Amino acid sequence: MIAYGDNIKVFCGNSNPVFAETVCKELGIPLGQSTVKTFADGEASVSLHETVRGCDVFLIQSTCKPVNDRLMELLVMIDACRRASAGRITAVIPYFGYARQDRKAKSRDPISAKLVANMITAAGADRVLTMDLHAAQIQGFFDIPVDHLLGNPTFVKYYLEKFPEDKFNHDEFVVVSPDVGSVARARAFAAKVHMGLAIVDKRRQKANECEVMNVIGDVKGKTCIIYDDMVDTAGSLCNAANALVEVGGAKEVYACATHGVLSGPAFDRITNSAIKELVVHNTIPVPANCTCNKIKQLDVAPIFARAIAHIHGGTSIADLF
């Protein structure tokens, strides 16, 4: 717990208030009093119930489902603080929505991640604090400072405690990238847990034919840990897990992803897949109606609290990596 004066304020929207309360508990300050509601026609409305004049303000809001509503809440909160003469406004976005739209995949596609970055800057944010952007280069979409936290230290700690090297032979474990695009982050994670690396490559041999899953690397008889930045509908994740067992001959499969978006059929797919356990961070709250007992959440609120403390104090956040 860290003691602060009245110069720091933390507010939150409706995306993940429990997360915000935990951050404030770690910081040793109360969560700012505000009301974030929606009018009958869907308009977002924000009221701040305490002064922010000259304060260092942190607004905690993941832009998760419903994405557009949460994003608009964040923008209106930023504007409210700016018009109330806040000294500095930091948008704390544990999960940054629209991050998958970071490039033009085909003609006439938008680059929505850049548009959202522009909107947050135009609303009046002075800096952004986030975790595991889908594409790290999105940091360059902002014309304001971005502090980009990494989720893998938490996973490293979890798996080294779950499978300690003095009890388990890590030569019999493999970190798996679920696709070619995630190889870099999987390689960095594998190096920290002292395990090998494999890749699941999916491709269509011909148009209108089913995808063929190829496993690149030796996973036969080994315990696999699939590592990714997010899991949405869980289609790719579950297909990769099944391929590791059916094609590669893996012994068992675990999976971890920073952001558990978990949309649509995700719960059923995970339940019926070869995945033994899926670990996600609490950057997005798991729905209360979740019936999948394979999903476990790790708390990263303390990491965000430490980052906020460093930003407020003007010190380096390098120790968080």
Steps between C-alpha positions, in 0.01 A plus 500: 500500500634841400401830661410794276370850541196650331687553174415158352151388400387169353163458330348216305229431246264205494727248327678356804430685829628209713839528328509876566413449867784249534744746339394769747535260792858426390570872471342572838259762366120502457343457159377835373128570531331523162191390314528346153160420359314464172195695389200318353622562146847359574693822561777481760485745789773567758489699823803549726405549865832638624748761386781407260642849448877472464493128588681208343197303376495134396192367319474119507290358219545190283338541160347154511150379412289705430806660342345816355314582823813454710709706260248784501489494880878538507496791255229685695686439827817647349310803376333549839840500674655733244216752536531475880865616470674174589877542512575182303272226367620143452270255323559162665374247244583147618345358181518721191211418266536539120867395533450224242418762236855631487563484123331483163457129433334572165398794286270760656546365854513753786780509756264526795769470768652825373158668495436401863846627597418834337167519683659436840765766434244752367279445805782632716701206636862583580627141508381139474573197716408162352602135491592261216378682192415257222765675291776683687534761225162645604704697754613708204141582406484736799653847505517479880714272724388137527612269780463145367498240777567133427290215631760226472678562836178398678469186287868418552456518878182289482645219291835487680305453823264248341782306331817576702824392334611304804196272463429507126736449208442804282641312201165321500310829471445711187365853462282517190412795279144445368591666169800643318410858597543429872844342479695796641299524823497120542879485452555767768274310741672166424840648577384621843351163603795307348287292264512412133290664230256363244263662250159401369477594134155502340439534129256411225654289225225602257208740500188374679694221671528460877807641673788260550676531836874434496709485816850640459720362776518190718200475735453122509451378856559850638294745702413804288423854614334709230583868547312788333401861568123444489230239458175616340269230361771241582476337155869527413609420855291183526591385148867545585459303824320217324766493226777472759338186641363343182778592254800563724432237765529739795449359849280786627429861413476813713433849365543858616402835350521849642152611398204265539254661258304170491225583252223287351572125512830539690388328820356195323806469276742516791295251700496249212864552395823325596596797718542395862512856639476851354658780703414863423558833670220707650544785252149396389249362751388143434117502464310394809316237296823321407448126542846390383704374794819488293547878513715663770572871545822656627488846658712767331352792696814517720714544186281788380508652850880496498505651151264777611722566803808530275320728252369722779844517659680557170716189537587216260266202455786279375483281811152381392652308208 
